[in-house]
Amino acid sequence: MRESRSSLAARAQRTLPLRDEEGAKVAQQSSGISRSWKKSSASTDAGCVEVRRTSSGIQVRDSKNPDGPVLEFNDIEWNAFVAGVALGEFRIAGTIDQCSA
């Protein structure tokens, strides 16, 4: 069963960084900063990306090329992307949807 848009939006909103009235980040319980990369359990040998949290946001890289380029996103950008993926906004015709099985 798929989550509703409002449910996913609410969940994404809860993961946004805490901010004060002026928009500055405020301290959170845990920074979540990780030196290790995380790979999806749905990854295959043919394709995979890895992610990790840094002090400035989320980094993404190709696991087959760990010394290659790294993309970096702030929390707002990352949360918007994850919510869009969960809503199916990035499905591409002709690709296999491994998550719907």
Long-range contacts (C-beta under 8 A, 24 or more apart in sequence): 2-88, 3-86, 5-87, 8-83, 8-86, 8-87, 9-83, 11-83, 12-79, 12-80, 12-82, 12-83, 13-79, 15-75, 15-79, 16-75, 16-76, 16-79, 17-75, 31-55, 37-61, 37-63, 37-66, 39-63, 42-98, 42-99
